[in-house]
């Protein structure tokens, strides 16, 4: 890790955890359509797309409506439905669907949020090679 990244990490103190990194070579090898190893603990909200198919709209979104449609009421059931409800549980609400399931990599790391990062890494990899570019991350509480 660079001195600059280390200083940023150290600045978080005890709140920083899970420091890791991934190379551009590893990112380009990812199957972004593969489902996660575990069920997501958040309920997924889907809405109908222009072609009528269900498209992921958000995670743990529209809690009030989810509570009404599902009949769930406890905070653990609402905020962590993936831990308390079986995988594949679904609650329909007109053109909206709430579902417990697994995210694909594409859903967990959408281009709308990460596209600029991928563009910079792709450019740097063109200059320094796929193994010469890393994304360094850590998480806070």
N, CA, C and O atoms as a GROMACS GRO file, in nm:
protein
  564
    1UNK      N    1   0.086  -0.116   0.000
    1UNK     CA    2   0.000   0.000   0.000
    1UNK      C    3   0.091   0.123   0.000
    1UNK      O    4   0.193   0.125   0.068
    2UNK      N    5   0.053   0.224  -0.075
    2UNK     CA    6   0.133   0.347  -0.080
    2UNK      C    7   0.127   0.421   0.053
    2UNK      O    8   0.037   0.398   0.134
    3UNK      N    9   0.224   0.509   0.074
    3UNK     CA   10   0.225   0.589   0.197
    3UNK      C   11   0.098   0.674   0.208
    3UNK      O   12   0.042   0.691   0.316
    4UNK      N   13   0.053   0.726   0.094
    4UNK     CA   14  -0.068   0.810   0.093
    4UNK      C   15  -0.192   0.728   0.131
    4UNK      O   16  -0.275   0.774   0.211
    5UNK      N   17  -0.204   0.609   0.075
    5UNK     CA   18  -0.318   0.524   0.109
    5UNK      C   19  -0.310   0.479   0.255
    5UNK      O   20  -0.411   0.475   0.325
    6UNK      N   21  -0.189   0.447   0.302
    6UNK     CA   22  -0.170   0.405   0.441
    6UNK      C   23  -0.211   0.517   0.536
    6UNK      O   24  -0.276   0.491   0.638
    7UNK      N   25  -0.176   0.642   0.504
    7UNK     CA   26  -0.213   0.756   0.589
    7UNK      C   27  -0.365   0.772   0.592
    7UNK      O   28  -0.422   0.800   0.697
    8UNK      N   29  -0.430   0.753   0.478
    8UNK     CA   30  -0.576   0.761   0.474
    8UNK      C   31  -0.639   0.653   0.559
    8UNK      O   32  -0.735   0.679   0.632
    9UNK      N   33  -0.586   0.532   0.550
    9UNK     CA   34  -0.636   0.420   0.630
    9UNK      C   35  -0.615   0.447   0.778
    9UNK      O   36  -0.707   0.431   0.858
   10UNK      N   37  -0.494   0.488   0.816
   10UNK     CA   38  -0.462   0.513   0.956
   10UNK      C   39  -0.548   0.624   1.015
   10UNK      O   40  -0.578   0.624   1.134
   11UNK      N   41  -0.588   0.720   0.932
   11UNK     CA   42  -0.671   0.831   0.977
   11UNK      C   43  -0.808   0.788   1.027
   11UNK      O   44  -0.872   0.862   1.102
   12UNK      N   45  -0.854   0.671   0.987
   12UNK     CA   46  -0.983   0.620   1.032
   12UNK      C   47  -0.975   0.556   1.169
   12UNK      O   48  -1.078   0.532   1.233
   13UNK      N   49  -0.853   0.528   1.217
   13UNK     CA   50  -0.838   0.468   1.349
   13UNK      C   51  -0.906   0.333   1.358
   13UNK      O   52  -0.899   0.252   1.265
   14UNK      N   53  -0.972   0.309   1.472
   14UNK     CA   54  -1.035   0.179   1.497
   14UNK      C   55  -1.159   0.154   1.411
   14UNK      O   56  -1.208   0.041   1.404
   15UNK      N   57  -1.210   0.259   1.346
   15UNK     CA   58  -1.328   0.240   1.262
   15UNK      C   59  -1.296   0.171   1.129
   15UNK      O   60  -1.386   0.118   1.064
   16UNK      N   61  -1.169   0.172   1.088
   16UNK     CA   62  -1.130   0.109   0.962
   16UNK      C   63  -1.109  -0.041   0.983
   16UNK      O   64  -1.048  -0.083   1.082
   17UNK      N   65  -1.159  -0.119   0.889
   17UNK     CA   66  -1.138  -0.264   0.896
   17UNK      C   67  -1.150  -0.323   0.756
   17UNK      O   68  -1.198  -0.257   0.664
   18UNK      N   69  -1.106  -0.445   0.741
   18UNK     CA   70  -1.124  -0.516   0.615
   18UNK      C   71  -1.043  -0.461   0.499
   18UNK      O   72  -1.089  -0.466   0.385
   19UNK      N   73  -0.923  -0.408   0.526
   19UNK     CA   74  -0.840  -0.354   0.417
   19UNK      C   75  -0.805  -0.466   0.319
   19UNK      O   76  -0.768  -0.576   0.360
   20UNK      N   77  -0.817  -0.437   0.191
   20UNK     CA   78  -0.786  -0.535   0.088
   20UNK      C   79  -0.756  -0.464  -0.043
   20UNK      O   80  -0.771  -0.342  -0.052
   21UNK      N   81  -0.716  -0.537  -0.143
   21UNK     CA   82  -0.692  -0.478  -0.275
   21UNK      C   83  -0.720  -0.582  -0.382
   21UNK      O   84  -0.724  -0.702  -0.354
   22UNK      N   85  -0.739  -0.534  -0.504
   22UNK     CA   86  -0.763  -0.621  -0.619
   22UNK      C   87  -0.698  -0.557  -0.741
   22UNK      O   88  -0.704  -0.435  -0.758
   23UNK      N   89  -0.635  -0.639  -0.826
   23UNK     CA   90  -0.570  -0.586  -0.946
   23UNK      C   91  -0.671  -0.574  -1.060
   23UNK      O   92  -0.779  -0.634  -1.056
   24UNK      N   93  -0.634  -0.497  -1.161
   24UNK     CA   94  -0.718  -0.486  -1.279
   24UNK      C   95  -0.731  -0.622  -1.347
   24UNK      O   96  -0.837  -0.655  -1.399
   25UNK      N   97  -0.623  -0.702  -1.346
   25UNK     CA   98  -0.628  -0.836  -1.405
   25UNK      C   99  -0.736  -0.920  -1.337
   25UNK      O  100  -0.810  -0.992  -1.404
   26UNK      N  101  -0.744  -0.912  -1.206
   26UNK     CA  102  -0.846  -0.989  -1.132
   26UNK      C  103  -0.986  -0.937  -1.163
   26UNK      O  104  -1.080  -1.016  -1.177
   27UNK      N  105  -1.001  -0.806  -1.173
   27UNK     CA  106  -1.133  -0.748  -1.203
   27UNK      C  107  -1.182  -0.788  -1.341
   27UNK      O  108  -1.301  -0.813  -1.360
   28UNK      N  109  -1.091  -0.792  -1.438
   28UNK     CA  110  -1.134  -0.828  -1.574
   28UNK      C  111  -1.169  -0.976  -1.585
   28UNK      O  112  -1.236  -1.017  -1.680
   29UNK      N  113  -1.124  -1.058  -1.489
   29UNK     CA  114  -1.154  -1.201  -1.490
   29UNK      C  115  -1.285  -1.235  -1.418
   29UNK      O  116  -1.330  -1.349  -1.423
   30UNK      N  117  -1.344  -1.138  -1.351
   30UNK     CA  118  -1.466  -1.162  -1.273
   30UNK      C  119  -1.584  -1.192  -1.366
   30UNK      O  120  -1.601  -1.126  -1.469
   31UNK      N  121  -1.665  -1.290  -1.329
   31UNK     CA  122  -1.792  -1.317  -1.397
   31UNK      C  123  -1.897  -1.232  -1.326
   31UNK      O  124  -1.949  -1.273  -1.222
   32UNK      N  125  -1.928  -1.116  -1.380
   32UNK     CA  126  -2.016  -1.019  -1.315
   32UNK      C  127  -2.162  -1.065  -1.313
   32UNK      O  128  -2.244  -1.004  -1.245
   33UNK      N  129  -2.194  -1.172  -1.386
   33UNK     CA  130  -2.331  -1.226  -1.386
   33UNK      C  131  -2.349  -1.340  -1.286
   33UNK      O  132  -2.461  -1.388  -1.266
   34UNK      N  133  -2.241  -1.383  -1.222
   34UNK     CA  134  -2.248  -1.490  -1.124
   34UNK      C  135  -2.313  -1.440  -0.996
   34UNK      O  136  -2.287  -1.328  -0.952
   35UNK      N  137  -2.396  -1.523  -0.936
   35UNK     CA  138  -2.461  -1.488  -0.810
   35UNK      C  139  -2.365  -1.497  -0.693
   35UNK      O  140  -2.267  -1.572  -0.697
   36UNK      N  141  -2.394  -1.422  -0.590
   36UNK     CA  142  -2.311  -1.422  -0.469
   36UNK      C  143  -2.317  -1.559  -0.401
   36UNK      O  144  -2.411  -1.636  -0.422
   37UNK      N  145  -2.216  -1.588  -0.321
   37UNK     CA  146  -2.210  -1.715  -0.248
   37UNK      C  147  -2.319  -1.723  -0.141
   37UNK      O  148  -2.364  -1.832  -0.107
   38UNK      N  149  -2.360  -1.608  -0.088
   38UNK     CA  150  -2.459  -1.606   0.019
   38UNK      C  151  -2.578  -1.518  -0.019
   38UNK      O  152  -2.568  -1.428  -0.102
   39UNK      N  153  -2.690  -1.546   0.043
   39UNK     CA  154  -2.810  -1.465   0.025
   39UNK      C  155  -2.784  -1.327   0.085
   39UNK      O  156  -2.729  -1.315   0.194
   40UNK      N  157  -2.825  -1.223   0.013
   40UNK     CA  158  -2.811  -1.087   0.064
   40UNK      C  159  -2.908  -1.068   0.180
   40UNK      O  160  -3.024  -1.110   0.171
   41UNK      N  161  -2.863  -1.008   0.287
   41UNK     CA  162  -2.953  -0.990   0.402
   41UNK      C  163  -3.055  -0.880   0.378
   41UNK      O  164  -3.154  -0.871   0.451
   42UNK      N  165  -3.035  -0.797   0.278
   42UNK     CA  166  -3.131  -0.691   0.246
   42UNK      C  167  -3.237  -0.744   0.149
   42UNK      O  168  -3.208  -0.829   0.065
   43UNK      N  169  -3.359  -0.695   0.161
   43UNK     CA  170  -3.462  -0.729   0.064
   43UNK      C  171  -3.438  -0.645  -0.061
   43UNK      O  172  -3.399  -0.529  -0.051
   44UNK      N  173  -3.460  -0.705  -0.178
   44UNK     CA  174  -3.439  -0.636  -0.305
   44UNK      C  175  -3.573  -0.588  -0.360
   44UNK      O  176  -3.671  -0.662  -0.359
   45UNK      N  177  -3.574  -0.466  -0.406
   45UNK     CA  178  -3.695  -0.412  -0.470
   45UNK      C  179  -3.673  -0.409  -0.620
   45UNK      O  180  -3.573  -0.355  -0.668
   46UNK      N  181  -3.767  -0.468  -0.693
   46UNK     CA  182  -3.762  -0.470  -0.839
   46UNK      C  183  -3.881  -0.393  -0.893
   46UNK      O  184  -3.988  -0.388  -0.831
   47UNK      N  185  -3.861  -0.332  -1.009
   47UNK     CA  186  -3.970  -0.265  -1.079
   47UNK      C  187  -3.968  -0.310  -1.224
   47UNK      O  188  -3.865  -0.352  -1.276
   48UNK      N  189  -4.082  -0.300  -1.288
   48UNK     CA  190  -4.093  -0.342  -1.428
   48UNK      C  191  -4.014  -0.248  -1.518
   48UNK      O  192  -4.024  -0.125  -1.507
   49UNK      N  193  -3.935  -0.308  -1.606
   49UNK     CA  194  -3.862  -0.232  -1.706
   49UNK      C  195  -3.950  -0.208  -1.827
   49UNK      O  196  -4.062  -0.258  -1.834
   50UNK      N  197  -3.900  -0.132  -1.924
   50UNK     CA  198  -3.978  -0.102  -2.045
   50UNK      C  199  -4.024  -0.227  -2.120
   50UNK      O  200  -4.128  -0.227  -2.185
   51UNK      N  201  -3.944  -0.335  -2.110
   51UNK     CA  202  -3.981  -0.459  -2.180
   51UNK      C  203  -4.066  -0.552  -2.094
   51UNK      O  204  -4.099  -0.663  -2.136
   52UNK      N  205  -4.102  -0.507  -1.973
   52UNK     CA  206  -4.186  -0.586  -1.884
   52UNK      C  207  -4.111  -0.677  -1.788
   52UNK      O  208  -4.172  -0.739  -1.702
   53UNK      N  209  -3.979  -0.685  -1.802
   53UNK     CA  210  -3.901  -0.770  -1.712
   53UNK      C  211  -3.875  -0.696  -1.580
   53UNK      O  212  -3.882  -0.574  -1.574
   54UNK      N  213  -3.845  -0.773  -1.477
   54UNK     CA  214  -3.814  -0.715  -1.347
   54UNK      C  215  -3.671  -0.665  -1.345
   54UNK      O  216  -3.579  -0.738  -1.383
   55UNK      N  217  -3.650  -0.540  -1.302
   55UNK     CA  218  -3.517  -0.480  -1.293
   55UNK      C  219  -3.493  -0.436  -1.149
   55UNK      O  220  -3.581  -0.377  -1.086
   56UNK      N  221  -3.373  -0.464  -1.098
   56UNK     CA  222  -3.340  -0.425  -0.962
   56UNK      C  223  -3.349  -0.273  -0.949
   56UNK      O  224  -3.287  -0.199  -1.026
   57UNK      N  225  -3.425  -0.228  -0.852
   57UNK     CA  226  -3.444  -0.086  -0.826
   57UNK      C  227  -3.363  -0.042  -0.705
   57UNK      O  228  -3.308   0.068  -0.703
   58UNK      N  229  -3.355  -0.128  -0.602
   58UNK     CA  230  -3.280  -0.091  -0.483
   58UNK      C  231  -3.279  -0.204  -0.381
   58UNK      O  232  -3.347  -0.305  -0.395
   59UNK      N  233  -3.199  -0.182  -0.279
   59UNK     CA  234  -3.188  -0.277  -0.168
   59UNK      C  235  -3.234  -0.205  -0.043
   59UNK      O  236  -3.196  -0.090  -0.018
   60UNK      N  237  -3.315  -0.273   0.036
   60UNK     CA  238  -3.371  -0.213   0.158
   60UNK      C  239  -3.430  -0.075   0.130
   60UNK      O  240  -3.409   0.020   0.205
   61UNK      N  241  -3.503  -0.066   0.022
   61UNK     CA  242  -3.570   0.059  -0.015
   61UNK      C  243  -3.720   0.044   0.013
   61UNK      O  244  -3.770  -0.068   0.022
   62UNK      N  245  -3.790   0.153   0.027
   62UNK     CA  246  -3.935   0.154   0.046
   62UNK      C  247  -3.980   0.068   0.164
   62UNK      O  248  -4.071  -0.014   0.150
   63UNK      N  249  -3.916   0.087   0.281
   63UNK     CA  250  -3.947   0.005   0.398
   63UNK      C  251  -4.093   0.012   0.439
   63UNK      O  252  -4.150  -0.091   0.477
   64UNK      N  253  -4.154   0.129   0.434
   64UNK     CA  254  -4.293   0.140   0.476
   64UNK      C  255  -4.381   0.051   0.390
   64UNK      O  256  -4.465  -0.023   0.441
   65UNK      N  257  -4.362   0.059   0.258
   65UNK     CA  258  -4.443  -0.023   0.168
   65UNK      C  259  -4.410  -0.171   0.183
   65UNK      O  260  -4.499  -0.256   0.180
   66UNK      N  261  -4.281  -0.203   0.200
   66UNK     CA  262  -4.242  -0.343   0.220
   66UNK      C  263  -4.309  -0.399   0.345
   66UNK      O  264  -4.357  -0.513   0.343
   67UNK      N  265  -4.313  -0.322   0.452
   67UNK     CA  266  -4.378  -0.368   0.576
   67UNK      C  267  -4.526  -0.395   0.552
   67UNK      O  268  -4.580  -0.495   0.599
   68UNK      N  269  -4.593  -0.306   0.479
   68UNK     CA  270  -4.736  -0.324   0.451
   68UNK      C  271  -4.762  -0.448   0.366
   68UNK      O  272  -4.853  -0.526   0.395
   69UNK      N  273  -4.682  -0.466   0.262
   69UNK     CA  274  -4.704  -0.577   0.168
   69UNK      C  275  -4.666  -0.712   0.229
   69UNK      O  276  -4.735  -0.812   0.208
   70UNK      N  277  -4.556  -0.714   0.304
   70UNK     CA  278  -4.505  -0.840   0.359
   70UNK      C  279  -4.571  -0.882   0.489
   70UNK      O  280  -4.574  -1.001   0.522
   71UNK      N  281  -4.623  -0.784   0.564
   71UNK     CA  282  -4.677  -0.814   0.696
   71UNK      C  283  -4.570  -0.826   0.803
   71UNK      O  284  -4.602  -0.854   0.919
   72UNK      N  285  -4.445  -0.806   0.766
   72UNK     CA  286  -4.335  -0.810   0.863
   72UNK      C  287  -4.333  -0.679   0.939
   72UNK      O  288  -4.365  -0.574   0.884
   73UNK      N  289  -4.295  -0.685   1.066
   73UNK     CA  290  -4.299  -0.561   1.144
   73UNK      C  291  -4.175  -0.536   1.228
   73UNK      O  292  -4.143  -0.420   1.254
   74UNK      N  293  -4.106  -0.637   1.272
   74UNK     CA  294  -3.989  -0.615   1.356
   74UNK      C  295  -3.873  -0.559   1.277
   74UNK      O  296  -3.857  -0.591   1.159
   75UNK      N  297  -3.790  -0.477   1.341
   75UNK     CA  298  -3.675  -0.419   1.271
   75UNK      C  299  -3.585  -0.524   1.208
   75UNK      O  300  -3.538  -0.506   1.096
   76UNK      N  301  -3.560  -0.633   1.279
   76UNK     CA  302  -3.473  -0.739   1.224
   76UNK      C  303  -3.536  -0.799   1.098
   76UNK      O  304  -3.466  -0.823   0.999
   77UNK      N  305  -3.666  -0.823   1.100
   77UNK     CA  306  -3.734  -0.878   0.983
   77UNK      C  307  -3.731  -0.782   0.865
   77UNK      O  308  -3.714  -0.824   0.751
   78UNK      N  309  -3.748  -0.654   0.892
   78UNK     CA  310  -3.752  -0.556   0.784
   78UNK      C  311  -3.613  -0.524   0.730
   78UNK      O  312  -3.593  -0.524   0.608
   79UNK      N  313  -3.518  -0.499   0.818
   79UNK     CA  314  -3.385  -0.455   0.775
   79UNK      C  315  -3.295  -0.571   0.734
   79UNK      O  316  -3.197  -0.550   0.662
   80UNK      N  317  -3.326  -0.691   0.780
   80UNK     CA  318  -3.244  -0.808   0.749
   80UNK      C  319  -3.332  -0.923   0.703
   80UNK      O  320  -3.319  -1.036   0.750
   81UNK      N  321  -3.422  -0.894   0.610
   81UNK     CA  322  -3.517  -0.995   0.563
   81UNK      C  323  -3.446  -1.118   0.507
   81UNK      O  324  -3.499  -1.229   0.516
   82UNK      N  325  -3.328  -1.100   0.449
   82UNK     CA  326  -3.253  -1.212   0.394
   82UNK      C  327  -3.202  -1.309   0.499
   82UNK      O  328  -3.164  -1.422   0.467
   83UNK      N  329  -3.201  -1.266   0.624
   83UNK     CA  330  -3.161  -1.356   0.733
   83UNK      C  331  -3.281  -1.425   0.796
   83UNK      O  332  -3.267  -1.533   0.855
   84UNK      N  333  -3.398  -1.364   0.785
   84UNK     CA  334  -3.515  -1.418   0.855
   84UNK      C  335  -3.616  -1.484   0.762
   84UNK      O  336  -3.703  -1.558   0.808
   85UNK      N  337  -3.606  -1.458   0.632
   85UNK     CA  338  -3.701  -1.514   0.535
   85UNK      C  339  -3.626  -1.605   0.438
   85UNK      O  340  -3.510  -1.579   0.406
   86UNK      N  341  -3.689  -1.711   0.390
   86UNK     CA  342  -3.621  -1.804   0.299
   86UNK      C  343  -3.583  -1.736   0.167
   86UNK      O  344  -3.653  -1.647   0.118
   87UNK      N  345  -3.472  -1.780   0.111
   87UNK     CA  346  -3.431  -1.732  -0.020
   87UNK      C  347  -3.543  -1.759  -0.120
   87UNK      O  348  -3.602  -1.867  -0.120
   88UNK      N  349  -3.571  -1.661  -0.204
   88UNK     CA  350  -3.677  -1.675  -0.303
   88UNK      C  351  -3.811  -1.622  -0.256
   88UNK      O  352  -3.906  -1.616  -0.335
   89UNK      N  353  -3.822  -1.582  -0.129
   89UNK     CA  354  -3.948  -1.523  -0.081
   89UNK      C  355  -3.978  -1.398  -0.163
   89UNK      O  356  -3.889  -1.317  -0.188
   90UNK      N  357  -4.103  -1.384  -0.204
   90UNK     CA  358  -4.143  -1.271  -0.288
   90UNK      C  359  -4.274  -1.211  -0.239
   90UNK      O  360  -4.363  -1.282  -0.191
   91UNK      N  361  -4.282  -1.078  -0.252
   91UNK     CA  362  -4.403  -1.005  -0.218
   91UNK      C  363  -4.430  -0.910  -0.335
   91UNK      O  364  -4.350  -0.821  -0.364
   92UNK      N  365  -4.545  -0.931  -0.402
   92UNK     CA  366  -4.581  -0.850  -0.518
   92UNK      C  367  -4.664  -0.731  -0.474
   92UNK      O  368  -4.747  -0.740  -0.383
   93UNK      N  369  -4.641  -0.620  -0.542
   93UNK     CA  370  -4.714  -0.496  -0.514
   93UNK      C  371  -4.733  -0.422  -0.646
   93UNK      O  372  -4.662  -0.326  -0.674
   94UNK      N  373  -4.828  -0.468  -0.726
   94UNK     CA  374  -4.851  -0.407  -0.857
   94UNK      C  375  -4.730  -0.424  -0.947
   94UNK      O  376  -4.688  -0.536  -0.975
   95UNK      N  377  -4.673  -0.311  -0.992
   95UNK     CA  378  -4.555  -0.318  -1.080
   95UNK      C  379  -4.425  -0.316  -0.999
   95UNK      O  380  -4.318  -0.281  -1.050
   96UNK      N  381  -4.436  -0.355  -0.873
   96UNK     CA  382  -4.320  -0.360  -0.784
   96UNK      C  383  -4.314  -0.500  -0.722
   96UNK      O  384  -4.418  -0.561  -0.695
   97UNK      N  385  -4.193  -0.549  -0.700
   97UNK     CA  386  -4.171  -0.680  -0.640
   97UNK      C  387  -4.061  -0.668  -0.536
   97UNK      O  388  -3.955  -0.610  -0.563
   98UNK      N  389  -4.085  -0.722  -0.418
   98UNK     CA  390  -3.983  -0.732  -0.314
   98UNK      C  391  -3.941  -0.879  -0.308
   98UNK      O  392  -4.026  -0.967  -0.304
   99UNK      N  393  -3.810  -0.905  -0.308
   99UNK     CA  394  -3.761  -1.043  -0.314
   99UNK      C  395  -3.637  -1.060  -0.227
   99UNK      O  396  -3.552  -0.970  -0.218
  100UNK      N  397  -3.627  -1.176  -0.162
  100UNK     CA  398  -3.506  -1.214  -0.089
  100UNK      C  399  -3.424  -1.301  -0.183
  100UNK      O  400  -3.475  -1.400  -0.237
  101UNK      N  401  -3.298  -1.265  -0.203
  101UNK     CA  402  -3.215  -1.344  -0.294
  101UNK      C  403  -3.070  -1.302  -0.293
  101UNK      O  404  -3.023  -1.231  -0.204
  102UNK      N  405  -3.000  -1.348  -0.393
  102UNK     CA  406  -2.858  -1.320  -0.408
  102UNK      C  407  -2.838  -1.213  -0.515
  102UNK      O  408  -2.910  -1.208  -0.614
  103UNK      N  409  -2.740  -1.129  -0.494
  103UNK     CA  410  -2.704  -1.029  -0.593
  103UNK      C  411  -2.599  -1.087  -0.688
  103UNK      O  412  -2.520  -1.173  -0.648
  104UNK      N  413  -2.600  -1.042  -0.810
  104UNK     CA  414  -2.488  -1.071  -0.900
  104UNK      C  415  -2.382  -0.964  -0.876
  104UNK      O  416  -2.410  -0.861  -0.814
  105UNK      N  417  -2.262  -0.988  -0.924
  105UNK     CA  418  -2.158  -0.886  -0.913
  105UNK      C  419  -2.199  -0.756  -0.980
  105UNK      O  420  -2.171  -0.648  -0.929
  106UNK      N  421  -2.266  -0.768  -1.093
  106UNK     CA  422  -2.312  -0.650  -1.168
  106UNK      C  423  -2.411  -0.568  -1.085
  106UNK      O  424  -2.412  -0.445  -1.094
  107UNK      N  425  -2.494  -0.634  -1.006
  107UNK     CA  426  -2.590  -0.563  -0.921
  107UNK      C  427  -2.523  -0.503  -0.798
  107UNK      O  428  -2.559  -0.394  -0.755
  108UNK      N  429  -2.426  -0.575  -0.742
  108UNK     CA  430  -2.359  -0.528  -0.621
  108UNK      C  431  -2.264  -0.412  -0.650
  108UNK      O  432  -2.245  -0.324  -0.566
  109UNK      N  433  -2.207  -0.412  -0.769
  109UNK     CA  434  -2.109  -0.309  -0.807
  109UNK      C  435  -2.152  -0.252  -0.942
  109UNK      O  436  -2.089  -0.280  -1.044
  110UNK      N  437  -2.260  -0.173  -0.944
  110UNK     CA  438  -2.314  -0.126  -1.072
  110UNK      C  439  -2.223  -0.024  -1.142
  110UNK      O  440  -2.156   0.056  -1.078
  111UNK      N  441  -2.224  -0.030  -1.275
  111UNK     CA  442  -2.145   0.065  -1.354
  111UNK      C  443  -2.185   0.209  -1.325
  111UNK      O  444  -2.101   0.299  -1.336
  112UNK      N  445  -2.310   0.231  -1.289
  112UNK     CA  446  -2.353   0.368  -1.260
  112UNK      C  447  -2.275   0.428  -1.143
  112UNK      O  448  -2.254   0.549  -1.138
  113UNK      N  449  -2.232   0.343  -1.050
  113UNK     CA  450  -2.153   0.390  -0.936
  113UNK      C  451  -2.003   0.373  -0.957
  113UNK      O  452  -1.925   0.454  -0.909
  114UNK      N  453  -1.963   0.269  -1.030
  114UNK     CA  454  -1.822   0.232  -1.039
  114UNK      C  455  -1.760   0.254  -1.177
  114UNK      O  456  -1.640   0.235  -1.193
  115UNK      N  457  -1.838   0.293  -1.276
  115UNK     CA  458  -1.788   0.308  -1.412
  115UNK      C  459  -1.667   0.400  -1.425
  115UNK      O  460  -1.575   0.370  -1.501
  116UNK      N  461  -1.667   0.511  -1.352
  116UNK     CA  462  -1.553   0.604  -1.359
  116UNK      C  463  -1.426   0.539  -1.303
  116UNK      O  464  -1.317   0.560  -1.356
  117UNK      N  465  -1.440   0.461  -1.196
  117UNK     CA  466  -1.325   0.390  -1.138
  117UNK      C  467  -1.270   0.291  -1.240
  117UNK      O  468  -1.149   0.284  -1.260
  118UNK      N  469  -1.359   0.213  -1.304
  118UNK     CA  470  -1.315   0.115  -1.403
  118UNK      C  471  -1.246   0.184  -1.520
  118UNK      O  472  -1.147   0.133  -1.572
  119UNK      N  473  -1.296   0.299  -1.563
  119UNK     CA  474  -1.235   0.371  -1.676
  119UNK      C  475  -1.093   0.414  -1.642
  119UNK      O  476  -1.003   0.401  -1.725
  120UNK      N  477  -1.072   0.466  -1.522
  120UNK     CA  478  -0.937   0.508  -1.481
  120UNK      C  479  -0.845   0.387  -1.472
  120UNK      O  480  -0.732   0.391  -1.520
  121UNK      N  481  -0.893   0.279  -1.410
  121UNK     CA  482  -0.810   0.160  -1.398
  121UNK      C  483  -0.776   0.101  -1.534
  121UNK      O  484  -0.662   0.058  -1.556
  122UNK      N  485  -0.871   0.100  -1.626
  122UNK     CA  486  -0.848   0.049  -1.762
  122UNK      C  487  -0.739   0.131  -1.831
  122UNK      O  488  -0.650   0.076  -1.895
  123UNK      N  489  -0.748   0.263  -1.818
  123UNK     CA  490  -0.648   0.352  -1.878
  123UNK      C  491  -0.510   0.327  -1.819
  123UNK      O  492  -0.412   0.316  -1.893
  124UNK      N  493  -0.502   0.319  -1.687
  124UNK     CA  494  -0.373   0.294  -1.621
  124UNK      C  495  -0.317   0.157  -1.658
  124UNK      O  496  -0.196   0.142  -1.674
  125UNK      N  497  -0.404   0.057  -1.672
  125UNK     CA  498  -0.359  -0.077  -1.711
  125UNK      C  499  -0.301  -0.075  -1.852
  125UNK      O  500  -0.208  -0.150  -1.882
  126UNK      N  501  -0.355   0.011  -1.938
  126UNK     CA  502  -0.300   0.025  -2.072
  126UNK      C  503  -0.157   0.078  -2.069
  126UNK      O  504  -0.078   0.050  -2.159
  127UNK      N  505  -0.125   0.155  -1.967
  127UNK     CA  506   0.009   0.212  -1.952
  127UNK      C  507   0.102   0.122  -1.872
  127UNK      O  508   0.221   0.112  -1.903
  128UNK      N  509   0.051   0.057  -1.768
  128UNK     CA  510   0.135  -0.014  -1.672
  128UNK      C  511   0.111  -0.165  -1.667
  128UNK      O  512   0.178  -0.235  -1.591
  129UNK      N  513   0.017  -0.215  -1.745
  129UNK     CA  514  -0.014  -0.358  -1.743
  129UNK      C  515  -0.123  -0.390  -1.642
  129UNK      O  516  -0.139  -0.319  -1.542
  130UNK      N  517  -0.198  -0.496  -1.668
  130UNK     CA  518  -0.312  -0.533  -1.584
  130UNK      C  519  -0.272  -0.564  -1.440
  130UNK      O  520  -0.348  -0.535  -1.348
  131UNK      N  521  -0.154  -0.622  -1.420
  131UNK     CA  522  -0.107  -0.655  -1.285
  131UNK      C  523  -0.049  -0.533  -1.214
  131UNK      O  524  -0.027  -0.537  -1.092
  132UNK      N  525  -0.023  -0.425  -1.287
  132UNK     CA  526   0.040  -0.307  -1.230
  132UNK      C  527  -0.058  -0.204  -1.176
  132UNK      O  528  -0.018  -0.096  -1.134
  133UNK      N  529  -0.187  -0.237  -1.177
  133UNK     CA  530  -0.289  -0.143  -1.131
  133UNK      C  531  -0.374  -0.212  -1.025
  133UNK      O  532  -0.426  -0.322  -1.048
  134UNK      N  533  -0.388  -0.148  -0.909
  134UNK     CA  534  -0.466  -0.205  -0.798
  134UNK      C  535  -0.568  -0.105  -0.747
  134UNK      O  536  -0.546   0.016  -0.749
  135UNK      N  537  -0.679  -0.157  -0.703
  135UNK     CA  538  -0.778  -0.080  -0.629
  135UNK      C  539  -0.763  -0.122  -0.483
  135UNK      O  540  -0.780  -0.239  -0.450
  136UNK      N  541  -0.732  -0.025  -0.396
  136UNK     CA  542  -0.714  -0.052  -0.254
  136UNK      C  543  -0.837   0.002  -0.182
  136UNK      O  544  -0.875   0.118  -0.201
  137UNK      N  545  -0.898  -0.081  -0.098
  137UNK     CA  546  -1.018  -0.040  -0.025
  137UNK      C  547  -1.011  -0.084   0.120
  137UNK      O  548  -0.936  -0.174   0.156
  138UNK      N  549  -1.091  -0.016   0.203
  138UNK     CA  550  -1.117  -0.060   0.340
  138UNK      C  551  -1.256  -0.013   0.376
  138UNK      O  552  -1.316   0.068   0.305
  139UNK      N  553  -1.305  -0.063   0.484
  139UNK     CA  554  -1.443  -0.035   0.523
  139UNK      C  555  -1.444   0.033   0.659
  139UNK      O  556  -1.353   0.015   0.739
  140UNK      N  557  -1.548   0.112   0.683
  140UNK     CA  558  -1.563   0.175   0.813
  140UNK      C  559  -1.692   0.127   0.877
  140UNK      O  560  -1.780   0.073   0.809
  141UNK      N  561  -1.704   0.147   1.006
  141UNK     CA  562  -1.821   0.099   1.080
  141UNK      C  563  -1.943   0.182   1.050
  141UNK      O  564  -2.050   0.156   1.104
   0.00000   0.00000   0.00000
